[in-house]
Amino acid sequence: MFCQTNFSFLQGASRPEELVRQADFLAYTALAITDECSLAGVVRAHTLIKNQQLDLQLIVGSLMRFEALEVVLLCPDKAAYSELCRVITNARRRAEKGHYQLAEWDLLSLRHCLLIWLPQGCEQDAHWGAWLMRHHQGRSWVGIQRHLVNQEQRFIAHCEALAARYQLPVTACGGVLMHHSERLRLQHTLTAIRLNQPIEQVKGALLVNAERALRSRDKLGKLFKAPWLAESLRIARRCTFDLDSLRYQYPAELVPEGKTAMQHLRALVQAGQQRRFPQGVPAEIAQIIDKELALIEELDYPYFFLTIHDLVCFARSKGILYQGRGSAANSVVCYCLEITAVDPCQVSVLFERFISKERNEPPDIDVDFEHERREEVIQYIYHKYGRKRAALAATVISYRFKSALRDVGKALGIEATQLDYFIRNVNRRDRGQNWQTQLAELGLQSESHKGQQLISLVEEIMGFPRHLSQHVGGFVISAGPLHDLVPVENAAMAERTVIQWDKDDLESLRLLKVDVLALGMLSAIRKTFALIARHTSRQLDLAELTRMGDDPQVYKMLQRADTVGVFQIESRAQMSMLPRLKPACYYDLVIQIAIVRPGPIQGDMVHPFLKRRNGEEAITYPSEEVKSVLSRTMGVPIFQEQVIKLAMVAAGFSGGEADQLRRAMASWKKSGELMQFKEKLINGMQQRGYEVSFAERIFEQICGFGEYGFPESHSASFAVLAYASAWLKYYYPAMFYTALLNSLPMGFYSASQLIQDARRHQIEVLPVCVNASEYDHHICQQQGKFAIRLGLRLVKGLQRHSAEQLLAARPDTGFSDMSALQRLGLPANTLESLASANALKTLQGDRYAARWALMDKEHTLPLFAGHSVAEPASCVFQPDDMDDLVEDYAALGLTLGQHPVTLLDKAGKLGRFTRMAQLSACRHKSLVTVVGIVTGKQAPGTAGGVTFFTLEDDTGNINVVVWAGTARVQKQAYLSAKLLEVKGVVEKEGEVIHVIAGRLIDRSEILGTLHSKSRDFH
């Protein structure tokens, strides 16, 4: 049986795993996964068969179409597999993303693949029959399918005649598109989506029955002749290729001639030791290095570390800031190789082992580079290894609610305007009222046939792959052509190629990838270092900040939750946790970053940890083994590694079982596979003397980590950047804010919020000015202090090349008048954008006068060249503060004038309300009214349907908690308010203050045309 999965995009209507399970249920001997010009689905089928130990043979292959030829290529051995990967790669690389263009040469070049020809019942069949007999005799079959369609017996007779004429054996074929007949409706819908037409208009292209599902062996025995079925078994027996036989080979050119990879790695580590430890390597650190190098050699990973080292050397040579993370990245070896700035003297207690020998896991190293310069590293990889040996891993883009509703709705013939209305008004944050119920409230007739179809089909298609995209930075680099290992295709972005497998597929086959990731904070930190060097001559880097040790003043700032712009601890949830956890050292930051995650929250670990930290609860351990795992987190599992280690030391899990547990944790909400470990874990702990209640609590915590567990190794690396950004904010705030502004978009905060926070820290911010601003924001001196001058990059509608043209022509003394500026020949809309941003104030008064002056064209005429021109009549319009405010937001997205809340309050439009700065004086549980611009909404999956709003007034940010029920009955204000009035209750816990919303009132209409935008995080 050959099958197309849902990785034959918008054709196959079943997942690879569903086809495998159904084939096993039907007692099939073998199953061929043959997606069209693709191997994207085979690894998932292979992984399920392997993990479930199913008695089912997987045959790897692919369906191909060339002119009137349709052929299934199967892989009997590794040579055939590499051949197929090459053919798919060539066909995909010739075409734009999502398509392929097969050439006759591709098919002629096949020497090992088996070919099952699917005749089309047309005149060209004779040509292709003769062609196959001439070029692929002994490896070709005529495939006959039985789908019980009109004229089928005549077509079968045609196929048998072709087989006899060209001496080709006949084999039975399934042509399967779905695992079960119930998927027929979905397959029809996928067809309509693919053809971009409603189902009613594509009836001729739809399957006429459900015979392209997997069918029982009894039924197949009745449909196909016995010799045809027997031939299919003979083909299966020839196909012995197993994906587990694939072996990854590292590029060898990184090793100097005459040395082994391990010798070269040892030499690099030794040289790095002298740089990292100029006073000499401490004895205990030297012992760790020796152990790590021995383990690297034993597991044969030196090339992996050399590959990463080569990338960071390139980045360092170009002045690109980077930071490694992951369990292996936090090894002392990686510190010596300068892959990470995490000082092992600070974190040696954290990592008992950095490569899991007992679980046979490959090393884990991700390297984050500056987000604005990561492309340089990517192009270095392509240049060094070539397109044939390097490509990005894929990311599977799957249907989510909005895309599923839109595509299914269009296929069912529902008007686009109605679908837009549904999508705009369904509140996906409301976990107490599902989207199906909300659609009914919005007017969908859910009891109608079309309404029921819409809901059921959207439910079915959600999670289905829509197309392959490129991974954010996971590279696969090989010693030889990469297409010997996996097919490669074009990405949407120019000069990019991707393989057809995602990171989970690579992990399943134990194939290594090198993660080259982008991180905005690294751009901001590097720019801050540069500004500090320029204005103070002080040279800083990440490693130096780490070696300086913990600064009490920086941690006091963090304990006040003064963390706007600080890496990883700037979100609402982190700001609420900081005054409670009160981090005072580096390892506290490691915990702080990891504890505000769905894993610890869902596993109910946060409150026990805080109680133990505050001395309100005793720290106890049921055994020394558990203590060895949990001692550094006070007996409470915070990190993903801890819960996996607990399964090993407390429940007796083997290394392989622990690895399966980790994989199940990563996908348990999708597959439910985690539940199969419950009995083993609880029984194993009971047998080792642990109480049932303790065992059940550990399993619940493991479930809490499902999909959301945060590794300690990553948190340790992030803590370095969190501390560095906090240190820079405390000691060099003007430089830090300037660098953040020049690195946007990144983080949680807009330019407006960052600037307001800077001003609250007594940093003067100067407006955009055509004579004083550069393109980027920059530091200047103002009354002996550092100030921030806003840059031209902030002006909406101003293209960078126009700004650079202006700056290149600007005299040292600045433009003297409007005419000098106009003579530059800049586009009219560029000058109008500058005028609207009030950037021409030094030349022409306010923005209204500047726009008025731009309307005068006399001085641009040749007759008046070199002559002064009389000033035009002045603009008679005199703007008020609200006019300026609206213009500022429209032109810049922010204002340096009075805050909207200040102006509206002065105008008497807000009534009585409490400002953020006054909330600390309010009693706990007292009633308040607050008003502010909506700058953010967060609805974490752990919050039980709660949404956290951030309202900005003229004194700061107000934290508002909106329960699901409150949002549900006040949906309009909840979804669309820009200026929100909230009547609610103050809740205070130490220094943490929230307002629990009772009534939501949308006051947006009094903002007029003011454009504000919130950052919404789901």
GULUM-276088 format. One record per residue (C-alpha): x, y, z. Coordinates in steps of 0.001 Angstrom, whole numbers, padded with zeros to 6 digits, always signed. Layout:
XYZ...
END
This chain:
+000000+000000+000000+001426+003419-000861+000070+006326+001177+000174+010077+001085+000057+011683+004509-000967+015218+005363+002613+016168+004439+001378+015899+000854-000041+019294+001698-003781+019676+001136-003986+016194-000395-003456+013621+002347-006114+013784+005056-004368+011781+007793-001267+012165+009905+001589+009686+009374+000995+008346+012888-002701+007749+012151-001880+005755+009041+000657+003651+010948-001727+002912+013806-004526+001973+011428-002247-000231+009333-001113-002004+012486-004728-002414+013607-005580-003946+010221-002595-006321+010586-000777-005048+007524+002692-006473+006905+004152-003268+005477+003174+000301+004705+004806+002650+002199+004761+006357+003073+005115+008110-000283+004314+011809-000036+004517+013720-003283+008118+014743-003971+008727+014723-000243+010055+012715+002683+008632+015136+005251+006278+012605+006836+008380+009435+007011+010268+010162+010234+007075+010496+012259+005837+007167+010951+009229+005576+011657+009377+007013+015188+005939+005694+016131+006696+002204+014807+009974+002183+016728+008666+003609+020011+005555+001434+020007+007548-001596+018776+004908-002302+016150+005152-005322+013907+004917-003220+010777+007520-002629+008112+007888+000974+006950+008814+001439+003297+010258+004839+002416+009316+006332-000922+007802+009232-002820+005153+009857-005460+006359+011804-008518+004609+013369-011495+006349+014278-014741+004254+015259-017763+001845+012308-018204+003973+009992-016041+002948+009220-012466+005348+006961-010630+005991+005831-007041+009681+005517-006167+010578+003121-003341+013863+002643-001481+015108-000935-001188+018456+000122+000351+020584+003086+001478+021874+003734-002045+018307+004021-003325+017419+006308-000407+020295+008704-001213+019262+008572-004864+015676+009513-003988+016841+012371-001758+018924+013692-004659+016024+013537-007121+013645+015283-004696+016283+017943-003979+016908+018663-007658+013191+018865-008426+012485+021136-005461+015495+023409-006012+014408+024086-009618+011063+025499-008500+009827+028137-006106+008960+027187-002540+006111+024695-002274+006475+023373-005837+008736+021019-007748+009915+020595-011317+011001+017101-012211+013253+016543-015247+013452+013409-017370+017145+013252-016501+016201+012810-012806+014274+009678-013683+016925+008430-016098+019579+008744-013384+017802+006251-011087+019889+003146-010598+018659+001736-007299+015086+002895-006651+012132+000636-007436+009489+002201-009697+005756+001531-009547+004174+003051-012631+000598+004315-012333-000764+004519-015922-003086+007423-016679-005254+005788-019357-004019+008178-022052-002052+007937-025299+001254+008741-023600+001036+005499-021576+002564+003615-024512+005558+005965-024565+006195+005622-020844+005741+001856-020869+008418+001505-023500+010615+004043-021663+010437+002081-018388+011178-001226-020154+014203+000366-021852+015715+002178-018825+014482+000443-015666+013743-003168-016513+013813-005428-013472+012952-002553-011120+009582-001469-012551+006001-002563-012013+002581-001551-013245+000571-000483-010207-003153-001184-010317-005471+000638-007906-009047-000337-007086-011140+002658-006039-014481+001412-007385-014947+004285-009795-016725+004461-013134-015087+002569-016039-012630+000936-013613-012738-002539-015235-011905-001028-018600-008976+000848-017065-007710-002327-015345-007784-004140-018661-005773-001264-020167-003153-001594-017386-002916-005363-017808-002399-004930-021536+000421-002427-020884+002043-004857-018454+001917-007679-020967+003198-005558-023835+006179-004138-021954+006899-007243-019849+006259-005446-016521+004882-007314-013499+001650-006057-011920+001322-005141-008261-001656-004112-006149-001634-000476-004984-003742+001456-002518-003201+005098-003434-004259+005893+000137-005064+009486+001166-006650+008846+004580-006430+006290+007347-010205+005948+007763-013241+006557+005574-014531+009151+008078-011880+011551+006774-013557+011845+003372-015223+015184+004234-011906+016592+005350-010197+015357+002196-012849+017123+000099-012274+020284+002116-008501+020083+001638-009027+019725-002101-011217+022848-002185-008626+024777-000166-005859+023631-002527-007871+024742-005559-008897+027958-003791-012565+027412-004633-015665+026483-002611-016443+022766-002536-019595+023325-004602-017476+024616-007503-014887+021798-007540-017122+018728-007437-015424+017261-010493-012106+017201-008609-013451+015460-005480-013149+011803-004581-016408+010047-005421-016176+007625-002490-014038+006692+000526-012086+003895-001164-008815+005792-000813-008766+004941+002883-006855+002014+004372-009074-001043+003855-009194-004405+005574-007121-007285+004275-010294-009255+003587-011601-006481+001372-008286-006202-000435-008336-009929-001044-011688-009590-002784-010695-006528-004830-007260-007597-006107-006049-010723-007823-003927-012943-005597-000787-012649-007806-000972-008858-007578-001093-008970-003769+001719-011520-003695+003824-009196-005864+003298-006363-003393+004729-008591-000652+007749-009439-002827+008377-005713-003315+008126-005163+000440+010676-007895+001108+013131-006139-001222+012763-002870+000727+015096-003412+003678+016149+000212+004136+015711+001541+007693+015980+005236+008615+017989+004257+011698+020831+003301+009370+021443+006958+008504+024703+008241+009940+025694+011868+010275+029232+012846+009290+030777+016131+010392+032725+018414+008061+036407+017597+008368+038036+020842+007150+037995+022374+010641+040898+020133+011704+044456+021117+010684+046373+018570+008632+048320+016119+010741+046016+016390+013748+042986+014460+014886+039812+016332+015774+040354+015528+019447+043949+016745+019422+042867+020018+017857+040038+020459+020360+042400+019865+023301+044822+022467+021911+042043+025045+021552+040787+024391+025075+044314+024729+026458+044782+028068+024690+041381+029215+025968+042271+028314+029544+045061+030876+029508+042675+033613+028332+039840+032724+030681+042026+032008+033729+045041+034348+033458+045886+033723+037137+045921+029971+036552+043214+027326+036320+041821+026290+039738+042496+022613+040453+038829+021648+040616+038138+023396+037306+041081+021582+035694+039614+018262+036847+036237+019135+035293+037934+020040+031999+039711+016688+031900+036440+014828+032579+034576+016764+029925+037231+016225+027285+037350+012506+028089+033591+012288+027663+033686+014218+024393+036305+011803+023095+034449+008712+024307+031170+009764+022666+032944+011077+019545+031683+014666+019608+034858+016749+019001+033705+017864+015530+030477+019255+016993+032384+021486+019425+034840+022494+016711+031955+023491+014435+030419+025715+017121+033842+027153+017962+034404+028061+014328+031116+029991+014200+031797+032004+017358+035337+032765+016145+033823+034253+012996+031329+036277+015048+034077+037548+017341+036231+038554+014363+033315+040653+013068+032434+042181+016432+029127+040313+016623+028028+039687+020198+026855+036151+020986+026107+033853+023893+025905+030066+023952+023259+028217+025926+022217+024649+026541+023555+021902+028771+026773+021481+026797+027153+025243+026311+027519+025649+030061+030443+023262+030266+033903+024489+031216+035116+023363+027800+032684+025786+026149+033773+028535+028539+037389+027976+027488+036354+027897+023826+034604+031264+024468+031264+029859+023347+029670+031102+026565+030294+033846+029118+028914+031746+031994+031761+031580+034513+032163+027981+035764+033374+029334+039099+029830+030642+039546+027922+027693+038176+030078+024639+038788+027510+023434+041298+024808+023423+038632+025923+020838+036144+026771+017319+037252+027246+016280+033659+026988+018255+030485+026418+015410+028051+024053+012667+029107+026039+009512+028553+023499+007403+030388+020645+008693+028192+022814+008701+025053+021739+012247+024219+023785+014382+021840+025251+017629+023196+022915+020591+023373+024366+023933+022294+022359+026860+020972+024212+030054+020139+022323+033338+020185+023727+036117+018006+022710+039750+017648+019371+039730+015879+020437+042429+013436+023624+040604+012413+022711+036922+012624+022344+036860+008821+026102+037456+008534+026704+034218+010442+024186+032337+008292+025842+033518+005082+029244+032582+006521+027963+029011+006938+026644+028908+003387+029896+030400+002053+032115+028009+004018+030229+024781+003372+028221+025585+000250+024549+025019-000429+025141+021324-001007+026426+020751+002513+024473+023191+004681+020781+023950+005048+018334+025032+007711+016024+022586+009423+012350+022975+008616+009564+024236+010815+006149+022794+010123+003577+025574+009891+000311+024057+011070-003276+025176+011011-004307+027178+014047-007751+028502+014844-007727+031608+012658-006213+030013+009559-008361+026897+009989-011591+028896+010320-010734+031091+007354-009737+028268+004986-012513+025851+005971-015087+028642+005927-014085+029681+002399-014248+026032+001274-017789+025818+002641-018792+028979+000795-019102+031291+003813-018576+034959+002985-015122+036372+003769-016637+039349+005635-018502+037003+007976-015369+034943+008605-013418+038135+009358-016127+039144+011824-015913+035756+013575-012120+035850+013755-012059+039414+015041-014580+038816+017802-013779+035327+019095-011874+035707+022363-009353+032869+022335-008133+033936+025778-011473+032904+027257-010765+029344+028357-014099+029117+030110-016082+029568+026897-014818+027672+023882-014699+029117+020416-017545+026890+019241-019923+028497+021751-018652+031964+020901-019282+031411+017184-022902+030561+017995-023207+033782+020024-021746+035717+017092-024459+034458+014770-023274+031112+013426-026231+028760+013136-024405+025919+014847-027376+023547+014518-027501+023955+010745-025749+021452+008497-023183+024029+007329-022599+025247+010890-021947+021713+012126-019645+021052+009187-017670+024226+009873-017113+023375+013525-016219+019712+012997-013893+020391+010068-012085+023211+011876-011565+020849+014825-010181+018177+012497-007858+020396+010505-006305+022284+013430-002795+020956+013894-002558+019733+010284+000594+020915+008499-000022+023762+006053+003480+024100+004634+007144+023853+005542+008951+026967+006669+012514+027541+007806+013608+026945+011379+014712+030071+013213+018326+028970+012931+018860+025215+013204+021523+024298+010636+022423+020831+009455+025993+020769+008109+027436+017620+006582+030766+016274+005385+029373+015351+001977+026342+016440-000028+023464+016980+002351+021006+015560-000180+022516+012116+000488+020954+012376+003938+017715+014307+003477+015956+016217+000682+016653+019947+000472+014329+022584-000951+014146+026333-001416+012926+028567+001380+010697+031565+000749+013589+033863+001634+016178+034324-001084+019534+032605-000608+018073+030148+001910+017521+026397+001652+015820+024075+004116+015758+020345+004616+012399+018577+004729+012659+017551+008402+012059+019617+011503+014042+019573+014750+011937+016762+016244+012573+014581+013201+016304+015217+013448+016246+014384+017137+014327+011170+016473+017056+010031+014092+019801+011398+016389+021078+013721+013680+022776+016835+015009+021940+020366+014100+023779+023565+014968+021447+026252+016309+022305+029743+015067+019656+031893+016726+018844+035599+016881+018442+037564+020104+017545+041232+020233+019036+041812+023665+022490+040899+022368+022163+043696+019801+021157+046085+022577+023987+045010+024915+026623+045283+022191+025351+048754+021267+025386+049755+024944+029014+048611+025243+029854+050686+022156+028149+053807+023543+029910+053414+026896+033253+053063+025140+032561+056133+022974+031425+058416+025783+033425+057145+028781+036325+055202+027204+035444+052201+029369+035708+048844+027587+033238+046167+028714+032215+042686+027627+029940+039949+028937+032715+037848+030429+034061+040850+032390+030608+041626+033817+030305+037991+034884+033747+038000+036558+032930+041164+038501+030527+039177+040688+027130+040057+042095+026469+043772+042627+024076+044420+045572+022821+047690+044080+021790+045970+040869+019893+043320+042810+018120+045983+044890+016883+047477+041626+015633+044051+040550+013889+043477+043877+011927+046704+043248+010853+045192+039891+012477+048146+038128+013068+045965+035084+011537+047641+032037+013886+046651+029219+015815+044069+031260+016199+040741+029485+013787+037926+030466+012507+039588+033656+010565+042478+032163+007170+040819+031717+004220+041477+033995+004501+038055+035601+008234+038432+036218+007746+041903+037691+005171+040486+040085+007534+037699+041142+010661+039814+041662+009560+041518+044940+008440+038124+046250+011474+036050+045348+013895+038953+045935+016865+037670+043909+020165+038586+045546+022710+036562+043559+023291+034993+040170+021713+031634+040975+018616+033413+042310+018300+034919+038838+018601+031462+037287+015607+030359+039403+013731+033632+038838+013852+033179+035065+012729+029543+035205+010069+029741+037906+007793+032129+036012+007068+029480+033413+004035+027298+032820+005901+024175+034010+006529+025229+037634+003219+027116+037766+001092+024254+036461+003004+021825+038658+002149+023963+041732+005804+024518+042609+005926+028300+042936+004235+028764+046321+006096+025893+048045+009396+027302+046816+008607+030831+048031+007459+029525+051424+010671+027556+051843+012783+030470+050701+011046+032792+053165+011416+030303+056013+007680+029670+056266+007986+025970+055457+010617+023408+056399+012880+022015+053694+012571+018236+053702+013629+015374+051454+012236+011833+051443+015662+010383+050619+019280+011290+049962+018781+010445+046278+015998+013023+045990+018083+015513+047975+020922+015149+045474+018561+016277+042715+016553+018978+044514+018872+020448+047155+019771+023549+045156+016089+024407+044675+015045+023751+048298+013385+020429+047593+011081+021764+044868+011622+020770+041203+011987+023943+039146+013880+022736+036096+013122+020196+033393+016350+018284+034076+015316+017779+037697+012027+016033+036994+013700+013704+034494+016504+012954+036958+013898+012243+039650+012365+009566+037465+015774+007911+037272+016912+008090+040899+013515+007671+042595+011574+005438+040181+014353+003403+038593+013933+004640+035028+016719+003549+032705+018517+006091+030542+016457+005083+027514+013195+005262+029472+014124+008687+030803+014749+009846+027235+011307+008541+026189+009805+010369+029180+011445+013610+028082+010049+013228+024559+006598+012397+025906+006744+015510+028104+007452+017607+025027+004284+016517+023253+001961+015058+025854-000854+017552+025259-000921+016561+021605-000381+012825+021935-001226+011957+025535+001777+009597+025576+002886+010819+028993+000098+008877+030711+001714+005561+029788+004547+006393+032211+002271+007076+035192+001961+003502+036411+005665+002753+035978+006702+005922+037792+004351+005476+040748+005058+001741+041089+008795+002326+040786+008748+004921+043548+006611+002748+045813+009011-000168+045372+011830+002130+046515+010000+003135+049665+008380+006415+048648+004810+007187+049697+002075+007060+047060+001150+010699+047718+004739+011791+047015+004861+009704+043837+001557+011089+042568+002673+014629+043309+005880+014082+041313+003852+012769+038361+001552+015797+038526+004620+018011+038473+005952+016140+035462+002622+016770+033730+002967+020430+034646+006226+020498+032734+004583+019048+029622+005534+021263+026645+006625+024052+029003+009562+022714+030998+012448+025163+031073+015945+023672+031254+018324+024855+033951+021101+025106+031384+019167+027638+029290+018114+029598+032352+021742+029835+033492+022770+031399+030175+019783+033719+030119+020599+034806+033668+023952+036125+032426+022162+038379+029939+019509+039342+032480+022189+040428+034932+024242+042188+032247+021257+044181+031010+020240+045043+034599+023809+046161+035407+023902+048364+032324+020494+049857+033118+021613+050694+036660+025065+052166+035907+024639+053513+032356+020912+054120+031925+021143+056689+029113+023321+054393+027020+021150+051384+027811+017869+053025+026802+019469+054454+023657+020735+051010+022657+017332+049449+023334+015610+052069+021193+018111+051470+018395+017458+047709+018556+013668+047767+018265+011533+045846+017532+012361+043501+020429+011175+042705+023929+007914+043645+025580+008022+047404+025322+007432+049990+022621+009617+053035+022052+007002+055130+023865+007129+052970+026992+010932+052824+027012+011195+056592+026693+008693+057160+029480+010646+054783+031703+013864+056618+030850+012274+059934+031829+011092+058400+035111+014791+057627+035702+015627+061326+035196+017094+060845+031732+016349+063844+029565+014988+062923+026148+015318+065468+023351+012965+065573+020346+013658+064612+016762+015355+067523+015035+016458+067832+011413+019591+069713+012536+020510+067706+015645+019294+064136+015119+021201+061304+013479+019378+058370+011913+019725+056351+015127+019025+057728+018567+022235+058995+020137+023778+060235+023365+024487+063913+023882+025452+066141+026800+022787+068318+028392+023780+070465+031358+026640+068128+032226+024523+064971+032083+023961+062354+029438+020738+062835+027482+019076+060958+024625+018456+062677+021317+015750+060870+019363+016730+059756+015888+015169+060151+012464+014444+056389+012420+011429+057174+014581+009717+059287+011916+006927+057348+010235+007062+057511+006450+010754+058462+006343+012755+055916+004334+016277+055176+005533+017883+056090+002216+016136+059496+002303+017334+060078+005864+020903+059183+004879+020718+061541+001881+019563+064326+004197+022324+063654+006743+025020+063494+004068+023989+066942+002779+023443+068575+006188+025995+071362+006839+028049+071185+010048+026086+074156+011324+022764+072663+010256+020223+073800+007697+019619+077533+007954+016106+077624+006516+013413+075591+004831+014562+076458+001330+017990+074863+001959+016255+071677+002935+013864+071731+000016+016696+072161-002477+018019+068696-001590+015416+067215-003911+013965+064887-001309+010502+063480-002103+007656+065716-000990+006243+063046+001314+009633+062797+003086+009579+066489+003935+005957+066252+004980+006817+063348+007298+009584+065408+008890+007233+068352+009313+004507+066184+010877+007057+064775+013337+007901+068382+014334+011479+067706+013220+011576+071074+011387+010766+073121+014478+014168+074867+014518+013539+076046+010941+009867+076928+010881+008219+077010+014287+005629+074288+014808+004668+071396+012508+001664+073261+011130+003785+076241+010068+006338+073862+008530+003697+072098+006469+002356+075485+005375+005840+076556+004301+006345+073360+002328+003424+074351+000146+005416+077340-001155+007423+076284-004225+008764+079670-005434+012329+079239-004207+012684+075960-006130+012197+077717-009485+015390+078418-011543+014584+082145-011664+014995+082465-007891+018081+080251-007499+020580+081988-005219+018098+084684-004251+016294+085080-000978+012552+084657-001111+010085+086417+001072+008696+084310+003877+005234+082961+003090+002320+084103+005124+002263+082260+008448-000177+079497+009205-003101+080884+011160-003947+077574+012909-002824+077498+016525-002759+073924+017843-003611+073061+021401-001914+070347+023483-004340+067644+022370-003742+068504+018702+000003+068149+019254-000499+064899+021141-002516+063335+018315+000055+064500+015758+002963+063136+017843+001439+059677+018066+000525+059682+014386+004001+060749+013245+006249+059183+015880+004197+056680+017868+005000+058571+021076+005073+062034+022609+007502+064012+024719+004674+066336+025640+002017+065740+028228+000628+062236+028591-002872+061633+027156-004185+060913+030645-002826+064262+031882-004501+066180+029073-007807+064352+029365-007809+064872+033116-007129+068582+032718-009989+068754+030256-012274+067165+032855-013090+064157+030671-012019+061372+033024-013853+062116+036259-012367+060884+039517-009746+058164+039297-006621+056898+041032-003223+057119+039399-000626+054361+039494+001599+056368+041838-001294+056620+044305-002135+052896+044428+000534+052152+047035-001364+054377+049477-004642+052512+048905-005805+049918+051422-005782+046252+050490-009186+045241+049079-010304+048865+048675-012378+049961+045667-010624+052048+043011-011111+053460+039545-008074+053545+037266-007675+054808+033712-004919+054241+031205-003795+053509+027681-003868+049756+026996-000234+048897+026233-000304+045138+026684-002414+042037+027246-001102+038683+028370-003123+035503+028658-000690+032739+029711-001856+029177+029280-001312+028645+032998-003581+031468+034085-006882+029600+033907-008440+032064+031486-007164+035152+033325-005842+038044+031234-003276+040498+032582-003697+044017+031214-001083+046742+031416-002586+050238+031571-000299+053217+031239-001206+056482+032922+000925+059579+033402+002729+058158+036453+003503+054604+035328+002057+051195+034487-000945+049702+036278-001337+045925+036526-004944+044878+035962-006238+041313+036374-009297+040465+034267-011082+037233+035146-012532+035159+032322-016116+035842+033434-015500+039591+033516-014056+039497+030020-016914+037377+028732-019715+039725+029748-017777+042845+028741-016228+041498+025554-016295+044704+023492-014290+046747+025990-012037+043769+026706-011152+043182+023058-010989+046630+021527-010465+049415+024109-007446+051652+023554-008197+053836+026577-009696+051728+029342-011362+052725+032577-011426+049952+035170-013473+049902+038340-012121+047225+040608-010441+046153+043827-006847+046803+044887-004900+043704+045892-001546+044126+047614+000984+041416+048428+004106+043055+049778+005252+045478+047091+003150+043800+044394-000029+045711+043549-002800+044586+041201-006243+045886+040394-008808+043104+040063-011177+044334+037362-014886+044451+038025-016180+046793+035364-014442+047584+032064-015382+050854+030362-014090+051654+026890-013151+055361+026864-011409+055248+023483-013784+057728+021877-012329+060641+023862-008883+059945+022396-010138+061162+019030-007745+060086+016298-004917+059145+018657-003281+055910+017459-001985+053707+020256-001192+050037+019982-000951+047328+022607+001383+044331+022589-000785+041236+022985+000854+037991+024113-001162+034747+024132
END
